[in-house]
Amino acid sequence: MKFESKAIRLQTEKSQFREHSTPLYATSSFCYDNAEQMRAVFAAEEEGYIYSRFINPNSTEFETKMAQLEKTEACFATASGMSAVFASFMAFLKSGDHIIATRAIFGSTYRLLSVWLTKWNIEHTFIDGSDVDSWIKAVKPNTKMLYLETPSNPALELVDLEKAGEFCKSHNIIFNVDNCFATPYIQNPVYYGADLVVHSATKYIDGQGRVLGGAVCGSQDLVNNVKAFCRATGPSLSPFNAWILSKSLETLSIRMEKHSENALKLAQILENTKKINWVKYPFLPSHPQYELAKKQMLLGGGIVSFELTGGLNAGKQFLDNLKMLSLTANLGDSRSIASHPASTTHAKLTEMERQEVGITPGLIRISVGLEHIADIKNDILQSINTL
Ligand SMILES: Cc1ncc(COP(=O)(O)O)c(C=O)c1O
């Protein structure tokens, strides 16, 4: 089956009621007919559900779809994107190990590596994602993993997945990719040798800003490790959130087509707008990695960033002038969202640190939604015009 059909047609077995749409299994545990059956399920000699901290029909359905869409053998779903990222580290790294990560990664992942993992004696080195040749300098005898995001948030820099895959293979390290921005519809990192693909399902996978969720996809062996870590530590995806996310996957392909179509149109309009220094979008020919984007991405995705000539104050004023776009921390929603990283998400970084991850004072990030492009464009242009 093709991507669209798998996302719709993969379902848990029907119950005795023969329902068309998978019901919500709001139960913390599951029953057995007798002691022998219970023993056999616990001993993994017989298939069966046990306890929703680690297995539930709704999470199993979501995991089955995610694995099929990411083209991996298996997947384990978690309560949030951060618990997926954390589990993908903790299941494989131990005290004394070293991880290499691209510098332009999500803020909480950056802090997880620089504050928490350091406390447990897991070292890290941040590298420039666009300069693969320089990565070799970061490799140490105790390096166990490479972690990256592409495209990056909010600067929309890309990492060459093919080169990253070759790098990991030649150094025999685990290749771990956060594929949240692209989604499996736009990019499958396993084509380039990724061992683990993590997701914040909170973003495009839900697509409507309702629930949190995460997923770790990979080979059965690696996912078994992640599952064992999560079974013991408990960052479980609730059945309700799994039910929502599995239903959301049914429309992922058409949503990503529309997000990308709207985003490309908006980026093209903004390129010809005054009071803007530059516009970044992977599928704009002016993007410095346009050729790479065309090679490894099916579409450009739903995020556009641009820099206002007026700097920090103009960035804040731009948000205040908006009438329709939401000012909120999320992205990947059907509603368009505007954010000004320098005064919000990245305000605690020094100017130098912001520069290193491509965040200039006037940078605006738009998560382009599914409203009519005319309304998105009109709101953004009226806001810029009144600056
Ligand atoms: C690229 C990326 N990875 C991970 C996360 C964390 O996901 P969550 O908020 O679901 O924990 C986010 C959240 O914004 C993100 O943008």
The ligand as an ORCA input file, in Angstrom:
! r2SCAN-3c Opt
* xyz 0 1
  C      12.103     19.758     16.577
  C      11.440     19.459     17.893
  N      11.774     18.335     18.573
  C      11.218     18.033     19.764
  C      10.272     18.857     20.331
  C       9.687     18.502     21.670
  O       8.399     18.012     21.508
  P       7.271     18.073     22.645
  O       6.912     19.502     22.844
  O       6.172     17.231     22.067
  O       7.852     17.466     23.882
  C       9.877     20.025     19.660
  C       8.871     20.926     20.258
  O       8.655     22.045     19.799
  C      10.476     20.337     18.407
  O      10.152     21.448     17.718
*
